[in-house]
Amino acid sequence: MGLTKAGLDAALVRLGKRGRIVNVHRGFYVVMRPEDMAYGIPDPAQWIGPLMAYLDLDYRVSLLRAAALHGASHQAAMVFQVIVPRQLRSFEIGRSRIQFLTQRAEDFFSVNHADFLTTIKTRAGFAKAAGVELTLLDAARYSDKAGGINGVAQLVMTFGDRARSGRLSQLAAHYETPCVRRLGFLFEHFHHDKQARALESFAAEAKTTVLLDPAAKPVIASLAEDFEKNVKWKLLLNQEVDIDL
C-alpha cells in the first residue's frame, strides 16, 4: 500500500474513529458496510472463518446458531457460539457476543471433519458449522450454554429425527458418557427410536447414575430417592422435560 507501519497504524486509527473498520482482535480488522453500522459489527458468520485462519485455529460454529441453521428458528441466538480446541477469551463487540467453548483437542480433531460439518453461507463466503449430530451432542455437552436441559430437549424435538444413527454412535465415543445418556433419554422421550438405540450401548457400560439436569444443585443422598430413576439410561429424573410447542 506504499505506507510505513506508522502510517498504516495512523490510517487504521482514523478509519476506526469514523466507524469504517472494527478491530476484532489484535492485528485483525473487519470492514464495515453502511448497513452494518446500526449493529456495530457485521454478522460474525461473515468473519469468524477469516479470524480463525488468522489465529491458525480450527473451529466450528455450534449450539444456538447451528441449531437455528438446522431449523430451530425459536432459538434466535443472542450469542454466537464457537467450539475450539484450546481456550480463547469470549468477547462482545457491537451487538454481538462471541462465546468460545473449549473441547479437548484430541476429541475436537476426531469429530471436526467435513463429513460431520455443514456451512453457513454469507455474502462474504462460508463459515464452518456443526452438522445435525454434532449440534445435538454439543448442546448436550454444553447444556448450560444451550438453554439448559429443556433447551436441549427443544432441539431434539425439533430436528432430532434427522440425526443419522451411525454418525451419532461414532461421534458419541468422543463425548462424556453422562451427556450422551441424557441425549439418548431425550431421543427416546420424543420417540426418535433409531437415534436412541444408537446411544444405548453408552448407557449399558455406565457404572454410575447421574442427574438428568446437571445444572441443578447437588442432590443430598437421602433426597435422591424422591426422584424417579430411569434404569435404562442410568439417570435420576430431577427435571421434567418441558418445551415450547
QUISUL-V860681 format. One record per run of one state. SS is the DSSP state (2 for helix, 1 for strand, 0 for the rest). FROM is the first residue (numbers start at 1). TO is the last residue. If there is no record, write none. Layout:
BEGIN
SS,FROM,TO + SS,FROM,TO
END
This chain:
BEGIN
0,1,4 + 2,5,17 + 0,18,20 + 1,21,25 + 0,26,27 + 1,28,31 + 0,32,33 + 2,34,39 + 0,40,43 + 2,44,46 + 0,47,47 + 2,48,54 + 0,55,59 + 1,60,61 + 0,62,62 + 2,63,69 + 0,70,79 + 1,80,84 + 0,85,90 + 1,91,93 + 0,94,95 + 1,96,102 + 0,103,104 + 2,105,111 + 0,112,113 + 2,114,116 + 1,117,122 + 0,123,124 + 1,125,130 + 0,131,131 + 2,132,141 + 0,142,142 + 2,143,145 + 0,146,147 + 2,148,162 + 0,163,164 + 2,165,172 + 0,173,176 + 2,177,189 + 0,190,192 + 2,193,204 + 0,205,209 + 1,210,211 + 0,212,223 + 2,224,226 + 0,227,227 + 1,228,230 + 0,231,234 + 1,235,237 + 0,238,245
END
